[in-house]
Amino acid sequence: MEIKTKHKKFKNFTELYEFMSESHLEEISVTIKYPDKTKSAGIMPIDMVLSFKSIEEIKTLDQELKTLATEFNEDLIKIREVAETYNEMNYFDDEEGELQTQLDNIEITPELKEAIHQLVTQKLHA
């Protein structure tokens, strides 16, 4: 996919979002060329670009979680559950320890939990 503006071309929405943020742009006119050679054009507000950027980050994170599942020979569902719990711990106070208890009850190695924690922190909370 290629995102083209009057300013320059971008490979993904993350690059476009960074450009818009640095340039203090609230919206931008874009032409998107898809892998199947089709294209679409229109004006994108920054909040829409941010949504697509978030989707890109989640897809990248999920691909890395799949790699960890294969590497550690562990169930992907468990790995996703650990990632989701760590993500929630970054947003919610766990005063009653419910999230930590949920995390402790997922049976995977501490090394894998730490690898997942680092990934979530790096990708979603950088």
ZIVENPE-V827827 format. One record per residue. N is the residue number from 1. RES is the residue in one small letter. PSI is psi in degrees with one decimal (none if undefined). OMEGA is omega in radians with two decimals (999 if undefined). D_FIRST is the distance of its C-alpha to the first C-alpha in Angstrom with 2 decimals. Layout:
N/RES/PSI/OMEGA/D_FIRST
N/RES/PSI/OMEGA/D_FIRST
//
This chain:
1/m/145.5/3.10/0.00
2/e/134.3/3.12/3.78
3/i/120.3/-3.06/6.77
4/k/133.4/3.04/9.88
5/t/176.5/3.09/13.43
6/k/-16.1/-3.12/16.81
7/h/-46.6/-3.13/17.16
8/k/-179.9/3.11/14.23
9/k/148.2/3.12/10.53
10/f/145.9/3.13/8.91
11/k/-27.4/-3.07/6.58
12/n/174.4/-3.10/7.25
13/f/-23.5/3.08/9.93
14/t/-46.7/3.11/12.63
15/e/-42.6/3.14/12.55
16/l/-43.3/3.13/12.58
17/y/-44.0/3.13/15.39
18/e/-43.3/3.12/17.32
19/f/-46.1/-3.13/17.26
20/m/-40.1/3.13/18.46
21/s/-47.9/-3.13/21.07
22/e/-31.8/-3.12/22.39
23/s/-0.8/-3.13/22.60
24/h/44.0/3.13/24.21
25/l/131.9/3.10/22.01
26/e/-24.1/3.08/22.44
27/e/163.0/-3.09/19.80
28/i/145.2/3.09/17.37
29/s/126.2/-3.07/16.25
30/v/154.2/2.92/12.49
31/t/124.8/-3.12/10.52
32/i/125.0/3.06/7.06
33/k/123.9/-3.10/5.60
34/y/161.5/3.14/4.65
35/p/-28.6/-3.14/5.52
36/d/12.9/3.08/8.96
37/k/1.3/3.06/9.03
38/t/163.9/3.09/9.94
39/k/159.6/3.06/9.47
40/s/152.0/-3.12/11.33
41/a/151.0/3.11/13.26
42/g/-177.1/3.11/15.60
43/i/130.7/-3.13/17.17
44/m/122.9/3.02/16.11
45/p/157.6/-3.07/18.99
46/i/-33.0/3.14/18.75
47/d/-31.3/3.07/19.80
48/m/-41.0/3.10/16.84
49/v/-41.2/3.11/14.47
50/l/-39.4/3.10/16.80
51/s/-45.1/3.12/16.56
52/f/-35.9/3.08/12.81
53/k/-43.1/3.13/13.48
54/s/-40.9/3.11/16.31
55/i/-42.4/3.10/14.46
56/e/-43.8/-3.13/12.15
57/e/-41.1/-3.14/15.53
58/i/-40.6/3.11/17.28
59/k/-42.1/3.11/14.92
60/t/-44.9/3.12/15.34
61/l/-45.0/-3.12/19.04
62/d/-38.4/3.10/19.50
63/q/-40.7/3.11/18.18
64/e/-34.2/3.07/20.67
65/l/-38.3/3.07/23.34
66/k/-40.0/3.11/22.97
67/t/-43.1/3.09/23.50
68/l/-41.0/3.13/26.57
69/a/-43.3/3.12/27.88
70/t/-45.7/-3.11/27.85
71/e/-41.6/-3.11/29.26
72/f/1.6/-3.12/32.06
73/n/53.8/-3.07/32.54
74/e/158.1/-3.13/32.39
75/d/127.1/-3.12/31.37
76/l/-34.4/3.13/27.84
77/i/-42.6/3.10/29.33
78/k/-42.1/-3.11/31.74
79/i/-42.0/3.09/29.14
80/r/-37.7/3.13/27.02
81/e/-42.3/3.10/30.32
82/v/-44.9/-3.14/31.21
83/a/-43.3/3.14/27.87
84/e/-40.3/-3.14/28.31
85/t/-44.0/3.08/31.91
86/y/-38.9/3.11/31.13
87/n/-44.7/3.12/28.59
88/e/-36.0/-3.14/31.32
89/m/-24.4/3.09/33.81
90/n/-18.2/-3.07/31.84
91/y/-26.1/-3.04/32.18
92/f/142.9/3.02/35.56
93/d/134.5/-3.12/39.01
94/d/55.3/-3.06/40.38
95/e/-36.2/-3.11/44.00
96/e/-0.4/3.09/45.29
97/g/16.5/-3.10/43.35
98/e/-44.2/-3.13/41.68
99/l/-41.2/3.12/38.22
100/q/-39.2/3.09/39.85
101/t/-43.3/3.10/41.97
102/q/-42.7/3.13/38.99
103/l/-43.2/-3.14/37.32
104/d/-29.4/-3.11/40.59
105/n/-9.0/3.08/40.97
106/i/118.0/-3.02/37.76
107/e/89.3/2.96/39.09
108/i/166.5/-3.05/36.90
109/t/150.9/3.09/37.85
110/p/-33.4/3.12/38.04
111/e/-41.9/3.13/35.89
112/l/-41.4/3.10/33.03
113/k/-41.5/3.13/33.54
114/e/-40.7/3.11/33.39
115/a/-41.5/3.13/30.17
116/i/-43.9/3.13/28.57
117/h/-43.8/3.13/30.10
118/q/-42.3/3.11/28.67
119/l/-48.7/-3.11/25.12
120/v/-44.6/-3.14/25.40
121/t/-43.9/-3.11/26.94
122/q/-44.5/-3.04/24.43
123/k/-39.9/-3.00/21.24
124/l/-16.0/-3.05/22.55
125/h/25.6/-3.13/25.45
126/a/none/999/24.72
//
